Amino acid sequence: MKKIKTSRLVIFTMTMLSIIFIGCNDNNDSSSMDGTSKVMVRLSDAPGDYKEVNLEVKDVLIKSSSSTDDQGWVSIGKNPGVYNLLDLTGGVTVLIADDMVASGYLGQIRLLLGENNTVVLNDGTTHTLKTPSAQPEQSGLKLQVNQTLLADKTYEFLLDFDVEHSIVVQAGASGIYNLHPVIRVSTNETSGSIKGTISPVLVGYQIVASVEVGTTTVSAYANEEGVFQLDGLPVGIYMVTLTPDIASGVAVKTIPGVVVVNGTVTDIGNIAL
């Protein structure tokens, strides 16, 4: 049987940042917006076929409007540093912002990146990740949120990088690798998660877990321990599909009737393929 490919790089020509935000709160009761709210921002990843994808996070900022100018941004960043996105799988996240802010309308979250962004390919070679023309290391990745923050409540936003499909792009045969992030933004106020464990682990082969959310497929690989977690799912009942690497010879498996509740991780336990 054929093992996981060791030198594959998915090539894309995407030129725009794609953002999907799941859910928003439309409560217009002004009395509920007096005071402060707690905002937390975590970083997560749907992994790709690389050894490492390292991203330097310098700061996280928020803005109370949806305008595209550079006015009105407030820093709430915490724990700046370089993070290997491929470590953030199986439900593992890193807290990059945690602060009390004025309650009311939250228009955007901005992720300010540094220049120390690299990708390590499966052959062990390291390449600098060039930023797209928008120069996110200066202006930041601006993510539309459009959420009303109510007083005395905590809002935890998850920024889920989709490495497999969009982070790393090779520009033709130039050997230059570009950073073109596609990010799903969700909050536990309006979404939940599904978690499971492949047991026994299918050693040497990748397994993709996925669910359909309208016209969007939310997916994640199981990690080395066989654990997967699908985050940012609206309330509902889902069919989870587990797709092993075709080279493994193991059939696709589906688990129907998985219920998702806001702010809750639904653990479907051990699953044998």
DAGI-V946594 format. One record per backbone hydrogen bond with DSSP energy under -0.5 kcal/mol. NH is the residue of the N-H (numbers start at 0). CO is the residue of the C=O. If there is no record, write none. Layout:
NH:CO, NH:CO
//
This chain:
3:203, 11:9, 17:15, 17:180, 18:16, 19:182, 21:184, 22:20, 25:23, 29:27, 31:28, 32:29, 33:30, 36:100, 37:152, 38:36, 38:98, 39:154, 40:96, 41:156, 42:93, 43:158, 44:87, 45:160, 46:44, 49:47, 50:119, 51:119, 53:117, 54:82, 56:54, 56:80, 57:55, 57:111, 58:111, 60:109, 61:73, 62:107, 73:61, 75:59, 76:59, 77:95, 80:56, 82:54, 82:80, 84:52, 84:82, 86:83, 87:84, 88:86, 91:88, 93:42, 95:40, 95:93, 96:40, 97:75, 98:38, 100:36, 102:34, 103:148, 105:146, 106:62, 106:104, 107:62, 108:142, 109:60, 110:140, 111:58, 111:109, 112:110, 112:135, 113:55, 116:114, 117:53, 118:126, 119:51, 120:118, 120:124, 123:120, 126:118, 128:116, 129:127, 129:176, 131:178, 134:131, 137:134, 138:134, 139:135, 140:110, 141:139, 142:108, 142:140, 143:141, 144:106, 145:106, 146:105, 147:24, 148:103, 148:146, 149:147, 150:31, 151:35, 152:149, 154:37, 155:153, 156:39, 156:154, 157:185, 158:41, 158:156, 159:157, 159:183, 160:43, 160:158, 161:181, 162:45, 162:160, 163:45, 164:161, 165:161, 166:161, 166:162, 167:162, 168:166, 168:177, 170:168, 170:175, 171:169, 173:170, 176:127, 177:168, 178:129, 179:166, 179:177, 182:17, 183:159, 184:19, 184:182, 185:157, 186:21, 187:155, 189:186, 191:232, 192:263, 193:229, 194:265, 195:227, 196:268, 197:225, 198:196, 198:270, 202:200, 204:201, 207:242, 208:206, 208:219, 209:240, 210:217, 212:210, 212:215, 213:211, 215:212, 217:210, 217:215, 218:216, 219:208, 221:206, 222:226, 225:222, 227:195, 229:193, 230:228, 232:191, 235:259, 237:257, 239:237, 239:254, 240:209, 241:252, 242:207, 242:240, 243:241, 244:205, 247:244, 248:245, 252:241, 254:239, 257:237, 258:256, 259:235, 262:190, 263:260, 265:192, 265:263, 266:264, 267:194, 267:265, 270:196
//
